[in-house]
């Protein structure tokens, strides 16, 4: 009996191994038919799979594996980035936000482990022949990371309700950062040659513009599923962006946590300067695909605008022209300096937001429901936009909450100044108390019939179709 069981186990193991070998052969056969180009490395080819370029056949196999095996759960969070867009920083921030009640800062995992060890690259499991853990045995939620494009995401990710955070960066800084990263190994072609490839869309996980635009447009259509972030925004206003990130992930900071300075502790722990100077990130190596690289290669400068030290004026101008052309073709535009408010709103409702992705927005679009639901976050967002941001000292002193309380509907509606007297609006005089009715969300339910509400919903859905703009009833 024991012999039969052993024979069966051996047979089963052999069968599984045979299946893996057959599957591997099948993938290699597919890879052998893919378009190839001379890449950024002095030796070796790049492979185009599903419209995007990968640095090796092994990298393509990793994507194929992820598409077949990875199954996200509704509570999970997936970080997606184009290479060298602030991945290391976002991994550390998101890990710290999600696990802030589990670890004390004096013994935090980031002090002894690389962010890439705590939040590994999904597609690198197969490339390194590392068995992926059984997701059903892991606690929920989990945090994962990938570089792959939206159109190549596994179907279970698309079908699930898992949240996706996408981080992008100015393409000129992206190019320079990738080039400097590869230069550490002395295997990269000259800068001018690499630049030509980048401008043709041939770069790791490129074309850059297709990668970015895929997630940008989906973030407009499904803002509750995809949070689109820019490296420059996180650098310029880390506090606001970290709170925005935590809110989206489903781990918002409480008033008590803000008052205790927890957000600033996380920002300090995850700052470029702190992470770069930790021993764990200065020594040792980590595998990136099938290449082992020093952990310190993930910490170069972390600056905005370093491209100016590497690119000529002609190269910078060419990049700008390419980006403007690609963004226009894809109808994914940003706020123009010459459009009127009405024209900008019209473009927003068509799914576009102006002319350049990389300039600071001139229009802050807010919703009443969002202000009601999370006044603290949106008041700080508003203050930042109008050029009067709150300082850490002001936040700690509770100034934000004092302003919210002073300006609350309940307080204003009960002030004598707003209860008596009149106010001119144009050539019409209104009693001041007419400006304070209820201030409630959903009061329409007390006035409209079901048929009227349904008709209005249909009209709004038709008029705003494709814009990504939605309205909440609660």
C-alpha positions as CSV (number, residue, x, y, z in Angstrom):
1,X,0.0,0.0,0.0
2,X,2.8,2.4,1.0
3,X,4.6,1.6,-2.2
4,X,1.6,2.3,-4.3
5,X,1.1,5.7,-2.6
6,X,4.8,6.6,-3.1
7,X,4.5,5.6,-6.8
8,X,1.4,7.7,-7.2
9,X,3.1,10.7,-5.6
10,X,6.1,10.3,-7.9
11,X,3.8,10.0,-10.9
12,X,1.8,13.1,-9.8
13,X,5.0,15.0,-9.3
14,X,6.3,13.9,-12.7
15,X,3.0,14.8,-14.4
16,X,3.1,18.3,-12.8
17,X,6.7,18.8,-13.9
18,X,5.8,17.6,-17.4
19,X,2.9,20.1,-17.6
20,X,5.2,22.9,-16.5
21,X,7.7,22.0,-19.1
22,X,5.0,21.9,-21.8
23,X,3.7,25.2,-20.7
24,X,7.2,26.7,-20.7
25,X,7.8,25.4,-24.2
26,X,4.5,26.8,-25.4
27,X,5.4,30.3,-24.1
28,X,8.8,30.2,-25.6
29,X,7.3,29.3,-29.0
30,X,5.0,32.3,-28.7
31,X,7.9,34.5,-27.7
32,X,9.9,33.4,-30.7
33,X,7.2,34.8,-33.0
34,X,7.1,38.3,-31.4
35,X,8.5,41.4,-33.0
36,X,12.0,42.3,-31.8
37,X,14.2,45.4,-31.9
38,X,17.7,46.2,-30.8
39,X,17.2,47.7,-27.3
40,X,18.9,49.9,-24.8
41,X,21.4,47.2,-23.8
42,X,24.6,46.8,-25.8
43,X,23.7,43.1,-26.3
44,X,20.3,41.5,-26.6
45,X,16.9,42.2,-28.1
46,X,13.7,43.7,-26.8
47,X,10.4,41.9,-27.4
48,X,7.0,43.5,-28.2
49,X,4.1,41.8,-26.5
50,X,0.5,43.1,-26.7
51,X,1.8,46.4,-28.0
52,X,4.5,47.1,-25.4
53,X,8.2,46.4,-25.3
54,X,10.0,44.2,-22.8
55,X,13.7,43.9,-22.1
56,X,13.9,40.1,-22.6
57,X,11.9,37.0,-23.5
58,X,12.0,36.1,-19.8
59,X,10.2,39.4,-19.0
60,X,7.5,38.5,-21.5
61,X,7.1,35.1,-19.9
62,X,6.7,36.8,-16.5
63,X,3.8,38.9,-17.9
64,X,2.2,35.8,-19.4
65,X,2.5,34.0,-16.1
66,X,0.9,36.9,-14.2
67,X,-1.9,37.0,-16.7
68,X,-2.7,33.4,-16.1
69,X,-2.1,33.0,-12.4
70,X,-2.7,36.2,-10.6
71,X,-6.1,36.7,-9.1
72,X,-6.7,39.9,-7.2
73,X,-9.3,40.1,-4.4
74,X,-11.7,43.0,-4.1
75,X,-9.9,44.4,-1.0
76,X,-6.4,44.2,-2.5
77,X,-4.5,47.3,-3.7
78,X,-2.3,47.2,-6.9
79,X,0.4,49.8,-7.4
80,X,1.2,50.3,-11.1
81,X,4.0,52.4,-12.5
82,X,6.1,53.0,-15.6
83,X,9.7,52.3,-14.6
84,X,11.6,55.0,-12.7
85,X,8.5,57.0,-11.8
86,X,8.8,56.9,-8.1
87,X,8.0,53.3,-7.6
88,X,10.3,52.8,-4.5
89,X,8.8,55.8,-2.8
90,X,5.2,54.8,-3.5
91,X,5.8,51.3,-2.3
92,X,7.2,52.5,1.0
93,X,4.4,55.1,1.5
94,X,1.6,52.6,0.6
95,X,3.1,49.8,2.8
96,X,3.4,52.2,5.7
97,X,-0.1,53.6,5.3
98,X,-1.7,50.1,5.1
99,X,0.3,48.7,8.0
100,X,0.5,51.7,10.3
101,X,-1.4,50.0,13.2
102,X,0.8,46.8,13.0
103,X,4.3,48.2,13.4
104,X,6.0,50.6,15.7
105,X,8.2,53.1,13.9
106,X,11.2,52.1,16.0
107,X,11.0,48.6,14.7
108,X,9.4,49.2,11.3
109,X,10.1,46.6,8.5
110,X,11.3,49.4,6.2
111,X,14.3,49.8,8.6
112,X,15.5,46.3,7.8
113,X,14.0,45.4,4.4
114,X,14.0,47.1,1.0
115,X,10.6,48.4,-0.2
116,X,10.9,46.1,-3.1
117,X,11.2,43.1,-0.7
118,X,8.1,44.2,1.1
119,X,6.1,44.9,-2.0
120,X,7.5,42.7,-4.8
121,X,7.1,43.0,-8.6
122,X,4.5,40.5,-9.6
123,X,5.8,39.7,-13.0
124,X,9.3,38.9,-11.6
125,X,8.1,35.8,-9.7
126,X,8.0,33.7,-12.9
127,X,11.1,35.3,-14.4
128,X,13.1,34.3,-11.3
129,X,11.3,30.9,-10.9
130,X,9.9,31.8,-7.5
131,X,6.7,30.0,-6.6
132,X,4.0,32.6,-6.0
133,X,2.2,32.2,-2.7
134,X,-1.4,30.8,-2.5
135,X,-3.4,34.0,-2.4
136,X,-6.2,32.3,-0.5
137,X,-3.8,31.7,2.4
138,X,-2.8,35.4,2.7
139,X,-4.6,37.9,4.9
140,X,-6.6,40.6,3.1
141,X,-6.0,43.2,1.9
142,X,-2.6,42.7,0.2
143,X,-0.5,45.2,-1.6
144,X,1.1,44.3,-5.0
145,X,3.1,46.0,-7.7
146,X,3.5,45.7,-11.4
147,X,4.9,47.7,-14.4
148,X,2.6,46.2,-17.0
149,X,0.2,48.3,-19.1
150,X,-3.5,48.5,-18.5
151,X,-4.4,46.4,-21.6
152,X,-2.1,43.6,-20.3
153,X,-3.5,43.4,-16.8
154,X,-4.9,39.9,-15.9
155,X,-8.7,39.7,-16.4
156,X,-9.3,38.9,-12.7
157,X,-7.9,42.3,-11.9
158,X,-10.3,44.0,-14.3
159,X,-13.2,42.0,-13.1
160,X,-12.5,42.5,-9.4
161,X,-13.1,45.7,-7.4
162,X,-9.4,45.9,-6.3
163,X,-8.1,49.5,-6.3
164,X,-5.3,50.6,-8.6
165,X,-2.8,53.4,-7.8
166,X,-0.9,54.6,-10.9
167,X,2.2,56.9,-10.5
168,X,3.7,58.7,-13.5
169,X,6.4,61.3,-14.0
170,X,7.7,63.9,-16.5
171,X,8.9,61.8,-19.5
172,X,12.2,63.7,-19.7
173,X,13.1,62.8,-16.1
174,X,11.8,59.2,-16.8
175,X,14.2,58.8,-19.7
176,X,17.2,60.2,-17.8
177,X,16.5,58.0,-14.8
178,X,16.2,54.8,-16.8
179,X,19.4,55.6,-18.7
180,X,21.3,56.3,-15.5
181,X,19.9,53.2,-13.9
182,X,21.2,51.0,-16.7
183,X,24.5,52.8,-16.8
184,X,25.3,51.4,-13.4
185,X,25.9,48.0,-15.2
186,X,27.9,49.5,-18.1
187,X,25.6,47.7,-20.5
188,X,23.6,50.6,-22.0
189,X,24.0,52.1,-25.5
190,X,25.1,55.8,-25.8
191,X,22.6,58.3,-24.5
192,X,21.8,59.7,-28.0
193,X,21.0,56.2,-29.2
194,X,18.8,55.4,-26.2
195,X,17.0,58.7,-26.7
196,X,16.2,57.8,-30.3
197,X,14.7,54.5,-29.1
198,X,12.7,56.2,-26.4
199,X,11.2,58.7,-28.9
200,X,10.2,55.7,-31.0
201,X,8.4,54.2,-28.1
202,X,11.0,51.5,-27.6
203,X,11.8,51.4,-23.9
204,X,11.1,49.0,-21.0
205,X,7.3,48.7,-20.9
206,X,7.0,51.4,-23.5
207,X,5.7,53.3,-25.4
208,X,5.7,55.6,-22.4
209,X,2.7,57.6,-23.7
210,X,0.5,54.6,-24.4
211,X,1.3,53.2,-20.9
212,X,0.4,56.5,-19.2
213,X,-2.7,57.3,-21.3
214,X,-4.2,53.9,-20.7
215,X,-4.4,54.4,-17.0
216,X,-5.1,58.2,-17.3
217,X,-8.3,57.6,-19.4
218,X,-9.4,54.8,-17.2
219,X,-8.9,56.9,-14.1
220,X,-11.3,59.4,-15.6
221,X,-13.9,56.7,-16.4
222,X,-13.5,54.9,-13.1
223,X,-12.1,57.3,-10.5
224,X,-13.3,55.0,-7.7
225,X,-11.1,52.2,-9.1
226,X,-8.0,54.0,-10.3
227,X,-6.1,56.8,-8.6
228,X,-3.8,58.7,-11.0
229,X,-0.8,60.4,-9.3
230,X,2.1,62.4,-10.5
231,X,5.6,62.2,-9.0
232,X,5.9,66.0,-9.2
233,X,2.7,66.5,-7.2
234,X,3.8,64.1,-4.5
235,X,7.2,65.9,-4.2
236,X,5.5,69.4,-4.2
237,X,2.8,68.6,-1.6
238,X,3.6,65.3,0.1
239,X,1.2,65.9,3.0
240,X,-1.9,66.5,0.8
241,X,-1.0,63.6,-1.6
242,X,-0.3,61.1,1.2
243,X,-3.7,61.8,2.7
244,X,-5.3,61.5,-0.7
245,X,-3.5,58.2,-1.2
246,X,-4.6,56.9,2.2
247,X,-8.2,57.9,1.5
248,X,-8.3,56.1,-1.8
249,X,-6.7,53.0,-0.5
250,X,-9.4,52.7,2.2
251,X,-7.1,53.7,5.1
252,X,-8.0,57.3,5.8
253,X,-6.2,59.1,8.6
254,X,-8.4,59.9,11.6
255,X,-8.4,63.4,13.2
256,X,-6.6,61.8,16.2
257,X,-3.9,60.4,13.9
258,X,-3.4,63.7,12.2
259,X,-3.2,65.5,15.5
260,X,-0.6,63.1,16.8
261,X,1.6,63.8,13.8
262,X,1.3,60.2,12.3
263,X,1.3,61.4,8.7
264,X,4.5,63.4,9.2
265,X,6.1,60.3,10.8
266,X,5.2,58.2,7.8
267,X,6.5,61.0,5.4
268,X,9.8,61.2,7.3
269,X,10.2,57.4,7.4
270,X,9.6,57.1,3.7
271,X,11.4,60.2,2.6
272,X,14.1,59.8,-0.1
273,X,16.8,61.0,2.2
274,X,15.9,58.6,5.0
275,X,15.4,55.5,2.9
276,X,18.6,56.2,0.9
277,X,20.7,56.4,4.1
278,X,19.4,53.3,5.7
279,X,22.0,50.5,5.8
280,X,19.5,48.0,4.3
281,X,19.3,50.2,1.2
282,X,23.0,50.9,0.9
283,X,24.4,47.4,1.0
284,X,23.4,44.1,-0.5
285,X,21.6,43.3,-3.8
286,X,18.1,42.6,-5.0
287,X,17.0,40.7,-8.1
288,X,15.3,42.7,-10.9
289,X,14.0,40.1,-13.3
290,X,17.0,37.8,-13.9
291,X,19.6,40.5,-13.0
292,X,20.9,41.1,-9.5
293,X,21.6,44.8,-8.8
294,X,22.8,46.7,-5.7
295,X,20.0,48.1,-3.6
296,X,21.5,51.5,-3.7
297,X,20.7,51.7,-7.5
298,X,17.1,52.4,-6.6
299,X,18.1,55.7,-4.9
300,X,19.8,58.0,-7.3
301,X,18.6,61.6,-6.9
302,X,14.9,61.7,-6.6
303,X,14.8,65.2,-8.0
304,X,12.3,66.9,-10.3
305,X,13.9,68.4,-13.4
306,X,17.3,66.6,-13.3
307,X,16.8,66.0,-17.0
308,X,18.2,69.5,-17.5
309,X,21.7,68.2,-16.5
310,X,21.6,65.5,-19.2
311,X,19.5,66.5,-22.2
312,X,20.2,69.1,-24.8
313,X,17.7,71.9,-25.5
314,X,16.9,70.1,-28.8
315,X,16.3,66.8,-27.1
316,X,14.0,68.4,-24.5
317,X,12.0,70.2,-27.2
318,X,11.6,67.1,-29.3
319,X,10.3,65.2,-26.2
320,X,7.8,68.0,-25.6
321,X,6.6,67.9,-29.2
322,X,6.2,64.2,-29.1
323,X,4.2,64.2,-25.9
324,X,1.9,67.0,-27.1
325,X,1.2,65.1,-30.3
326,X,0.6,61.8,-28.6
327,X,-1.7,63.4,-25.9
328,X,-3.7,65.2,-28.6
329,X,-4.1,62.1,-30.7
330,X,-5.4,60.2,-27.7
331,X,-7.7,63.0,-26.6
332,X,-6.1,63.0,-23.2
333,X,-5.3,66.6,-22.6
334,X,-4.7,68.9,-19.7
335,X,-5.7,72.4,-18.8
336,X,-4.7,75.0,-21.5
337,X,-3.4,78.4,-20.5
338,X,-5.6,79.9,-23.2
339,X,-9.0,78.3,-22.8
340,X,-12.0,79.8,-21.1
341,X,-13.6,78.1,-18.1
342,X,-16.5,77.0,-20.3
343,X,-14.1,75.5,-22.9
344,X,-12.1,73.7,-20.2
345,X,-15.3,72.3,-18.7
346,X,-16.4,71.1,-22.2
347,X,-13.1,69.3,-22.7
348,X,-13.4,67.8,-19.3
349,X,-16.8,66.4,-20.1
350,X,-15.4,64.9,-23.3
351,X,-12.8,63.0,-21.3
352,X,-10.0,65.5,-21.8
353,X,-8.5,68.1,-19.5
354,X,-6.6,70.6,-21.6
355,X,-3.2,70.7,-23.2
356,X,-0.3,69.4,-21.1
357,X,-0.2,66.7,-18.5
358,X,2.8,68.2,-16.7
359,X,1.7,71.7,-15.9
360,X,0.0,72.8,-12.7
361,X,-3.8,72.9,-13.2
362,X,-5.5,76.3,-13.3
363,X,-9.0,74.9,-12.4
364,X,-9.8,73.0,-9.2
365,X,-12.9,70.9,-9.8
366,X,-14.7,70.1,-6.6
367,X,-18.0,68.3,-5.6
368,X,-20.3,69.4,-2.8
369,X,-20.8,65.8,-1.8
370,X,-17.0,65.3,-1.4
371,X,-16.7,68.4,0.8
372,X,-19.5,67.2,3.0
373,X,-18.1,63.7,3.3
374,X,-14.5,64.6,4.0
375,X,-14.3,68.3,4.9
376,X,-10.8,68.2,6.4
377,X,-9.2,66.7,3.4
378,X,-10.9,68.9,0.8
379,X,-10.4,72.1,2.8
380,X,-6.6,71.4,2.8
381,X,-6.8,70.6,-0.9
382,X,-8.5,73.9,-1.5
383,X,-6.0,75.8,0.6
384,X,-3.1,74.3,-1.3
385,X,-4.7,75.1,-4.7
386,X,-5.4,78.8,-3.9
387,X,-1.8,79.2,-2.7
388,X,-2.5,79.4,1.0
389,X,-1.5,75.9,2.3
390,X,-1.7,75.1,6.0
391,X,1.6,74.6,7.7
392,X,2.3,71.5,9.9
393,X,2.1,73.8,12.9
394,X,-1.3,75.1,11.9
395,X,-2.6,71.6,11.4
396,X,-1.3,70.4,14.7
397,X,-2.8,73.5,16.4
398,X,-6.2,72.5,15.0
399,X,-6.6,75.5,12.7
400,X,-8.1,73.5,9.9
401,X,-10.9,72.2,12.2
402,X,-11.5,75.7,13.6
403,X,-12.1,77.0,10.1
404,X,-14.4,74.0,9.3
405,X,-16.4,74.7,12.4
406,X,-16.6,78.4,11.8
407,X,-17.8,77.9,8.3
408,X,-20.1,74.9,9.0
409,X,-23.7,75.2,7.7
410,X,-25.0,74.8,11.3
411,X,-22.9,77.7,12.6
412,X,-23.4,80.1,9.7
413,X,-27.1,79.5,9.5
414,X,-27.5,80.4,13.2
415,X,-25.5,83.6,13.2
416,X,-27.6,86.7,13.6
417,X,-25.8,88.3,10.6
418,X,-27.3,85.6,8.4
419,X,-30.7,85.4,9.9
420,X,-31.9,89.0,9.5
421,X,-31.5,91.7,6.9
422,X,-31.2,91.5,3.1
423,X,-28.5,91.2,0.4
424,X,-28.5,92.4,-3.2
425,X,-27.8,89.8,-5.9
426,X,-27.7,91.8,-9.1
427,X,-30.7,94.1,-9.0
428,X,-32.7,91.7,-6.8
429,X,-32.8,91.9,-3.0
430,X,-32.8,88.6,-1.1
431,X,-33.3,88.0,2.6
432,X,-30.0,86.6,4.0
433,X,-31.6,83.5,5.5
434,X,-32.6,82.4,2.0
435,X,-29.0,81.3,1.4
436,X,-29.3,78.7,4.2
437,X,-32.0,76.1,3.6
438,X,-30.9,72.6,4.6
439,X,-27.4,71.9,3.2
440,X,-28.2,68.2,3.0
441,X,-27.2,65.6,0.5
442,X,-30.1,63.7,-1.0
443,X,-32.9,66.1,0.0
444,X,-34.3,65.7,-3.5
445,X,-35.9,62.5,-2.4
446,X,-38.3,64.5,-0.4
447,X,-39.5,66.4,-3.5
448,X,-39.0,64.4,-6.7
449,X,-41.0,61.4,-7.8
450,X,-39.2,58.2,-8.8
451,X,-40.0,58.9,-12.4
452,X,-38.6,62.4,-12.2
453,X,-35.4,61.1,-10.6
454,X,-35.0,58.4,-13.1
455,X,-35.5,60.7,-16.0
456,X,-32.9,63.1,-14.6
457,X,-30.4,60.3,-14.1
458,X,-30.9,59.2,-17.8
459,X,-30.3,62.7,-19.0
460,X,-27.2,63.2,-16.9
461,X,-25.8,59.8,-18.0
462,X,-26.3,60.7,-21.6
463,X,-24.9,64.2,-21.4
464,X,-21.8,63.2,-19.3
465,X,-21.2,59.8,-21.0
466,X,-17.4,59.2,-21.5
467,X,-16.3,62.2,-19.3
468,X,-15.6,60.2,-16.2
469,X,-17.7,62.7,-14.2
470,X,-20.1,61.1,-11.8
471,X,-22.5,62.4,-9.1
472,X,-23.1,60.8,-5.7
473,X,-26.5,60.5,-4.0
474,X,-25.0,60.1,-0.6
